[in-house]
Amino acid sequence: MWRLQEKGGRGFRPEEWAQNFLMNIMMRIVGFFARSFMLIIGFSVLTLTFVSLPFVMILWLALPALVPVLFFGGLIMIL
């Protein structure tokens, strides 16, 4: 990761202080939106997982029964 480095010097320089202050505020705002976006994506994926879980479980239990049906269906098509 990279970080912005503030150059420290002797004395108080109002221009440098204001620049560092504004940069810190902007970076905090960008970080807030980036983390908020990631949280929204994460909760969306979590919700989608819980909503689709019953369908996936039924499909998971039904697919082994489908193997013989497809096998004999293929044999009938060959003959």
N, C-alpha and C positions, 0 to 999 in steps of 0.2 A: 504494500500500500504506500501511497505517497501522501505527504502532508505538506501544506503550505507552511513555510517557515517565516516567522516574523523576525526582522532584523532589530536587535536591541542595540541601543547606543546610549551614550551618556546624555543626560538632560531630557527635558520634556519637549517633544516636538508635536504640536497640535495637529499638523497635517498628517503625520505618520500615525498618530493615535486615531484620528478620524478614519483614515484609510483602513487600518486594521480593524476598527470597530465595525465599519460597514461591511468589510469582507467577512468577518465572523458572523454577522447577522444574515448575510446572503447565504453563506454556507449552511447555517442552521436551518434556514427556510428550505433550501434544496434538500437537505437531509430529512427534514420533516416530510416533504412530499414523496421522496424516494421510499422512506420507511412506510408511509401510509399506503402507497401503491403496492408495496410488497405484502403488507398485511391484508389488503383487499384481495389480492390474487390468492394468497394462502387460504383465507376464509372461503373464497369461491371454490377452490379446489377441494377443500374439506367438505363443504356443503354438497358439491357434486358427487363426491365419494359416498357420503351417507345416503344420498337420494338414490344412487344407482346400485347400492349394495344389495338390496333384495333381489333385483333383477339378475345381477351377476351371480348370486348364490343359487337361484333357481336354475339358471343356465349351466352353472358348474355341476349341479347334480343331474341335469338332464342330458348333458353331452355324452357321458358314457353309454347311455341307452341308445343313443343315435348311431353309434359305431356299427352294430350289427345291421341296423336298418339300411344304412348307406352301403355296407358291404354286400348284402343280398340284393339291394337295388342295382348295384354295379354289375353283379353277376347276371341278373335278369337282362340288363341292357346289352351285355356282351352276347348272351345267348339269343 
